[in-house]
Amino acid sequence: MEHTPTPWKATENILRIYTIHTRDVPSRDNQVACVNQPSDAAFIVQAVNSHEALVSALQLALKHPGFERCTEECPTVKTIYNALKLAGVK
């Protein structure tokens, strides 16, 4: 199953509920989630919208010539693999 397409956006309604959605004009058809705190809405949108770029950057870093000498026990490489694992990358 694929996730809802990005980019995601957040808007506040008159009840101070923050709706996360996929288009400029929110509707039930493009709503992803609702949260009560603006900081939560901003964090979710930022995390989702940057996810693919961050995963690509980490994968590219592992291909860098300087990493050829590193094993999975190298602290930097280990950190990258752990981050990719948290991101759901196998």
N, C-alpha and C positions, 0 to 999 in steps of 0.2 A: 504494500500500500504506500502510495506517495503522499508526502505532506502537502498542505495547502501551498500554492505557489507564492513566492516572494515577489516584490517587497511587501512587507506588512506595514501598516500605519496604525496610529492610535488617535482616537478623538474622544472628547468629553461630551456627555449629553447633559441635559438640564438637571438631571438628578445627581450629577457629579460621579457618574459611572463612566469608566473608561473602556471603550470598545476597541478591540483590536480587529482589524479587517484588512482586506486585500485591495481595496480600490479607494479612490479619493472620496467617494460618497458612500458612507457605510449603509449597509442594508442587511437584512437577515440572510440573504444569499451569499454575502461575502464576509460575514462575521466569523471570527476565529475564536475569540474569547472575550470575557468581560472581567475587569478587575476594579477594585475600589481605590487603589492608590495610584497617583500619577507616576510615581517613581517605579512601581511595578510594571505599568504599561510601557514606560520608556525602556526599562531594562529588557523586557521580553522582546520588544520590537528591535532593539539594537542587537540582541543576541541572535535572533532569527535572521535578520538581514545581513549580519556579518559572518554567519556560520560557514557558508560555502567558501568564502574568500579565505577565512582563517584555516580551514582544512586544506585547501589547495596550497597555501603558503607553507604549512608544515610538511606536506608531502614533497613539495619542491625543495625545502631545506634538507630533507633526507637524501635527496639526489645530488646535493652539492658535493663537489670533489673533495672538500675538506672532511667530509663525513666518512669517506671510504675506509679510513683507518680506525674508525670508532666501531665498537661492538654495541650490542643492546645494553650493556652494563655502563657505558659511558653516560655520565649524568645528563648531558644535554640530549642525547639520543633517547635515553630512558624517559626523560620529561616529554619529549615529542611523542613517543609511542603511547605514553599514558594519556596525553591530551587527545590523541586521535582515538584511543579506546573510549574515553569519556564522550567523544563526539559520535560514537557509534560506527567508526570506521574500522573495518577488519583488515 
